[in-house]
Amino acid sequence: MSSKILFNCTHGADDPERATLPFIAANVAATAGQEAIVVCTTDAVWIGTVGGADSIMAAGLPPLRGLYEEFVANGGRVWLCSACTKPRGIDESALLNGSSIVGAAVVVEEIVNGAKAISFA
């Protein structure tokens, strides 16, 4: 059984609170030694690009860019949905350290193999 935890993130600058909360929770998991991955879909894919998280800050929460960097430094990974990056013109050359573009099959395979999925709707 997998020990991975997938944290789904669907928002970016459109909803800073919903963009930030998955990274807070995932960072807690990564700090505790868990294999944590934030799976960004829809507009959240911009978070994993150069400059994409720089201006995202929700009232009362830490800036997303700092959380992103801390998460990756703690061993976390950020997966950007390939079906979501393609129409937005995002490719590997635009990605921040720690981000990669993955297809739905990779996410489904992880869940089938026992990864736990957490969503902040």
LOVEXZA-392395 format. One line per field, with one value per residue (C-alpha): x, y, z; residue number from 0. Coordinates in Angstrom, 2 decimals. Example, Ala and Ser with C-alpha at 12.3 -4.5 7.8 and 13.67 -1.06 7.14 Angstrom:
% residues 2
px <- (12.30 13.67) .
py <- (-4.50 -1.06) .
pz <- (7.80 7.14) .
resi <- (0 1) .
END
This chain:
% residues 121
px <- (0.00 1.21 2.13 1.63 -0.85 -2.22 -3.55 -5.80 -5.58 -8.01 -7.61 -4.93 -5.12 -8.91 -9.27 -6.10 -7.49 -8.39 -5.04 -3.10 -4.82 -3.68 -0.07 -0.37 -1.73 0.74 3.62 2.54 2.57 5.97 7.46 6.18 8.06 5.10 5.39 3.21 2.21 0.05 -1.94 -2.85 -5.75 -7.64 -6.29 -4.10 -1.59 -0.29 1.03 3.77 5.05 7.68 5.93 2.63 2.47 4.21 1.13 -1.14 -1.77 -4.93 -5.75 -4.33 -2.33 1.32 2.22 1.81 5.22 6.99 4.81 5.59 9.34 9.15 7.06 9.56 12.48 10.73 10.63 7.18 6.33 3.84 2.11 0.41 -2.41 -1.33 -4.90 -4.98 -1.51 -1.86 -4.72 -2.97 0.23 2.26 5.17 8.21 10.21 7.84 7.95 9.28 11.65 9.59 6.81 6.22 3.47 1.70 -1.23 -4.37 -3.12 -0.29 -2.71 -5.17 -2.36 -1.23 -4.77 -5.28 -2.01 -3.31 -2.40 -4.74 -6.39 -7.41 -9.39 -10.10 -13.36) .
py <- (0.00 3.49 5.97 8.92 11.68 13.64 17.12 18.45 22.17 23.67 27.40 29.99 33.77 33.52 32.28 32.77 30.96 27.82 28.00 28.25 25.68 22.57 23.78 24.37 20.85 19.25 21.05 19.69 16.18 16.68 18.08 14.99 12.76 11.78 11.61 14.57 15.71 18.71 17.95 21.21 21.28 24.01 27.49 26.12 24.96 28.55 28.11 25.79 28.28 30.99 33.95 32.08 32.05 35.36 37.51 34.92 35.77 35.15 37.28 35.72 33.07 33.03 34.00 31.05 31.48 30.97 27.94 26.48 26.86 25.42 22.48 21.60 22.04 19.52 16.96 17.77 17.61 19.58 17.89 20.03 18.42 18.02 18.48 21.80 23.09 22.46 24.90 27.52 27.21 26.00 23.67 22.35 25.52 27.60 25.42 26.20 23.80 20.97 21.08 18.66 18.11 14.76 13.09 11.81 8.24 8.95 10.32 7.46 4.91 6.41 6.27 2.70 1.80 3.19 6.86 8.88 11.89 15.06 17.84 21.36 22.19) .
pz <- (0.00 -0.87 1.82 -0.52 0.23 -2.73 -1.95 -4.70 -5.44 -7.96 -7.34 -7.87 -7.85 -8.30 -4.69 -2.61 0.45 -1.49 -3.29 -0.03 2.20 0.26 0.49 4.24 4.81 2.40 4.07 7.45 5.96 4.29 7.50 9.32 6.86 4.69 0.91 -0.03 -3.49 -4.38 -7.54 -9.26 -11.70 -13.58 -12.71 -9.91 -12.54 -12.69 -9.12 -10.38 -12.94 -12.61 -10.99 -10.71 -6.92 -6.27 -5.71 -4.07 -0.43 1.59 4.61 7.76 5.87 4.82 1.24 -1.12 -2.75 0.58 1.38 -2.05 -1.51 2.01 0.77 -1.96 0.47 2.76 -0.06 -1.42 -5.10 -7.18 -10.09 -12.72 -14.70 -18.33 -19.60 -17.73 -18.66 -22.38 -23.10 -20.96 -22.98 -20.00 -20.78 -18.89 -19.63 -17.46 -14.32 -10.88 -9.15 -7.65 -10.25 -13.08 -15.62 -15.27 -16.95 -15.26 -15.62 -13.16 -10.56 -11.05 -10.76 -7.44 -6.04 -7.26 -5.53 -2.25 -2.15 -0.01 -1.67 0.14 -1.50 -0.34 -2.13) .
resi <- (0 1 2 3 4 5 6 7 8 9 10 11 12 13 14 15 16 17 18 19 20 21 22 23 24 25 26 27 28 29 30 31 32 33 34 35 36 37 38 39 40 41 42 43 44 45 46 47 48 49 50 51 52 53 54 55 56 57 58 59 60 61 62 63 64 65 66 67 68 69 70 71 72 73 74 75 76 77 78 79 80 81 82 83 84 85 86 87 88 89 90 91 92 93 94 95 96 97 98 99 100 101 102 103 104 105 106 107 108 109 110 111 112 113 114 115 116 117 118 119 120) .
END
